[in-house]
Amino acid sequence: MSTSKKVILVTGASSGIGAAIAIKFSEEGDKVVLVGRNERKLHNVSQLCKEAGGNTLIIIADLTIDADIKRVINTSIEHFGRLDVLINNAGVPGSESILSDNAMRVFDEIISINLRAAVYVTHLAAPYLIKTKGNVINISSIGSTAICFRINSQYGASKAAIDQFTKCVALELATYGVRVNSVNPGPTKTDFMKRFGYDEEKQQQVWNTLLKATLLNKIIEPSEVADLVLFLASDKANSITGSSFVIDSGFSLKGLIEE
Ligand SMILES: NC(=O)c1ccc[n+]([C@@H]2O[C@H](COP(=O)([O-])OP(=O)(O)OC[C@H]3O[C@@H](n4cnc5c(N)ncnc54)[C@H](OP(=O)(O)O)[C@@H]3O)[C@@H](O)[C@H]2O)c1
């Protein structure tokens, strides 16, 4: 399938990597469903998509709520009539020590958005993707395999699960001509760090540490991740399914970060 004038559903499109992906597909003239909770940010991204040549639909939804996920799929199909590409991007960082009293609360929170939401959206979207012989791209992380922080068990486990989910679903849906891949970014300049609840100084400290841990001495731009996603969604990647693509400035090769 060609990606031009296709319908692309991007979860977590209100900022960062999701916003960059939405804008990138808009530059191709595609129709993009923008999903997230922050209405103001979604409208800002929608404006940028329109200026880039896209046609957008905003759906305000909390993807930890099943009814919201059903509404996302139903509204997208009602509005655009089809679905060609699903980008499961919405996600949050944060982990607690396995010794902490909060360990299980954080595990449930992280899994509910980083893993369960992606699984449920894919489940509901699959019949429509089969009709268009479309594809799915899951935004995972190098945290699925590399050691990024000393305390990262809940987040790392959620992303490792996404990689394996990618492979298993790719196997199932190949019969129907639907491809499923993941993109695994390293440190990418987004609002992600703010979601740790760090103040500006601590955020800057962490970015500096992450920067030093890259081989290329470079934090990744969201648009670079979006370029890779655009390629994987296109006909040029027609022979690619069940694969995970790392984009990390060489971070994985540097090993454990000293925090
Ligand atoms: N930045 C990095 O260094 C990095 C590295 C590896 C992987 N990643 C992955 O990249 C993806 C995007 O992250 P980002 O870096 O672009 O961070 P971001 O700027 O914080 O974006 C996260 C997106 O997820 C959405 N989201 C979070 N919880 C949600 C919920 N319950 N319901 C609906 N939407 C929700 C947010 O939207 P609202 O706030 O509007 O709900 C936002 O659009 C994540 O899966 C993350 O794990 C990021």
The ligand as a Gaussian input file, in Angstrom:
#p B3LYP/6-31G(d) Opt

LIG

0 1
 N       11.520000      10.750000      24.622000
 C       12.281000       9.681000      24.746000
 O       13.476000       9.794000      25.089000
 C       11.736000       8.301000      24.444000
 C       12.642000       7.255000      24.312000
 C       12.161000       5.970000      24.020000
 C       10.805000       5.768000      23.836000
 N        9.942000       6.806000      23.973000
 C        8.513000       6.498000      23.770000
 O        7.963000       7.409000      22.845000
 C        6.543000       7.522000      23.086000
 C        6.170000       8.997000      23.059000
 O        6.825000       9.670000      24.122000
 P        7.425000      11.149000      23.971000
 O        8.859000      11.067000      24.238000
 O        6.958000      11.786000      22.710000
 O        6.782000      11.851000      25.264000
 P        5.632000      12.946000      25.428000
 O        5.987000      14.169000      24.689000
 O        5.428000      13.012000      26.906000
 O        4.368000      12.266000      24.727000
 C        3.619000      11.253000      25.321000
 C        2.273000      11.192000      24.634000
 O        1.494000      10.125000      25.225000
 C        0.211000      10.624000      25.520000
 N       -0.384000       9.923000      26.649000
 C        0.179000       9.614000      27.844000
 N       -0.712000       9.011000      28.642000
 C       -1.882000       8.932000      27.931000
 C       -3.168000       8.421000      28.217000
 N       -3.474000       7.856000      29.402000
 N       -4.128000       8.506000      27.265000
 C       -3.845000       9.076000      26.066000
 N       -2.647000       9.573000      25.735000
 C       -1.671000       9.503000      26.659000
 C        0.434000      12.096000      25.835000
 O       -0.756000      12.814000      25.582000
 P       -1.617000      13.645000      26.679000
 O       -0.691000      14.182000      27.694000
 O       -2.320000      14.661000      25.841000
 O       -2.558000      12.630000      27.211000
 C        1.495000      12.485000      24.815000
 O        0.893000      12.846000      23.593000
 C        6.278000       6.826000      24.431000
 O        5.702000       5.564000      24.204000
 C        7.676000       6.665000      25.028000
 O        7.768000       5.529000      25.867000
 C       10.372000       8.068000      24.268000

